[in-house]
């Protein structure tokens, strides 16, 4: 039986083809424990926004009509305005 090596590639397609035809147990001798996080989210900043009750209700109605969360809708609006003013990097 031929001993395979785990491919060293960033190609998702290549890795998918490889793992479709192999089992992780075939490579126990090639595995190593990773103690540090491999994937980390970039930190986000949270901003508190003060709205009048009628404004909150209006946001709720629009968000429901669009089928999105209120925070996602507000973020979309902020990004649209920033894009309009070309202030994003």
N, C-alpha and C positions, 0 to 999 in steps of 0.2 A: 504494500500500500504506500502510495506517494505521500510524503509529508508536505502539506501546504503551509504557506506563511500568510498571515493576515496582511492584506494589501495596505500600503502606506499611500493613501490618496485622499484628496478632498472631494473627489467626484462622488456625489450621492448615487448616481446611476451605476457606477462601477461597484460601489460598496453594496448596493441593493442586489445586483446580479450575483456577487460573491456570496452574500449571506442567504440568498434564495437557494443556494446549492450546498451550503455548509452549515454545520452546527457548532455552536460555541464550545461545546464539550470537546471538540476535536483540537482545540487550541489552548487548553488549560495551561500548558507549559509556556505559552507565549504571553499570558495575561499578567498584568501587574496592577497592584492596588494604587488608586489615585487618591491622595489625601486632601488635595486642594480642589476647590470648585473648578470645573472645566468651563461651564457657561455661567456668566454673571450678567445680570441686568444692569444697565446703566442707571444711575440714580435719577429719580424724578423729583421735581419740586412741586409741592402742594401749595396752592394759593387759596386762601379763604375769600369767598365772594359774598358780599352782603346784598340781598335782594329784598324788595318789598314782597309781602305775601301774594299780591296779584301778579307780580312778575314771576314768582316761583310757580304759580298755577299755570301761567302762560307757557313757561318752559316745559312743565309736565305734559300739557296738552300737545305741544309740538313734538316732544320726544315720543309720546305714545303713538301719535299719528305716523311718525317715521319708523316706529318699532325699534327705537334705540334707548339706551339709558340716558338719563338727564346729563350726567357728567360727560358722556361721549358727545352729546349734542353741543354742549357748551364748548367743549374742546374743539369741535369741528368749526364752530363759529369764530373762535379766537384764531385758529389757524387760517381761516379764510381771510380775516381782517389783516393778519400779519402778511399774508401773501399779497393782498391788495396794496400794502404799503412797502412791499419788497424788503422786509426787515429780517427775514430768515436767512441763515447762512446757506 
